Amino acid sequence: MRFTFSSCLFALAAPCVLAVPAHAAQCITLESVQLSANLDTNEDEGSHIGKHVAGFGIYSDAPADKPTMASTFFEGEDQYDAVKAVFLASGAGDCDETVSTSNVVITLGAADFTADTAPFAGYDCVADGIRTVTNPFATAPRTYCTRVDEASKFTPTNMTFVVKWNADESKWFTLTAYPKR
């Protein structure tokens, strides 16, 4: 058997290629994370950001997806969109682009909202504010907080975004977001 210089180099390089660690990217740079952060497409990804947005809600039969008075809420779609813009501009967190078993939790604090601190507020739903309505297009009802008010406003410790790996589709998506006490 004859060995050439190039075959020796290949033999030496092959173990190095196998030892290369999985590639991680900033979660906010992934298109699937960006698209699923939008309220209009989030629920289609199996997510539940809408559960935490007053007046929005989600359609779901899963008890864990139903808003409760104990949940924390964004004031409405405009406030969520303002917080989402900060998340997509500066949220820090690495997502392994090949496989994962853990969610990535990304937190935004008051300092992240230096340009406009107005979105950095959390709300509780007002008493009797949780409503469920029939969805004419599916079996699942829509459950949502009908309104929040200034009396329910609180200063959160942070705004939390949770990014989750979808093994079936081999992609990351924004699972949820909420103001955290």
Buried (B, 14 or more C-beta within 10 A) or exposed (E): EEEEEEEEEEEEEEEEEEEEEEEBEEBBEBEBBBBBBBBEBBBEBBBBBBBBBBBBBBBBEEEEBBBEEEBBBBBBBEBBBBBBEBBBEEBEBEBBBEEBEEBBEBBBEEEBBEEEEEBBBBBBBBEEBBBEEEEEEEEBBBBBBEBBEEEBEEEBEBBBBBBBBBEEEEBBBBBBBBBBE
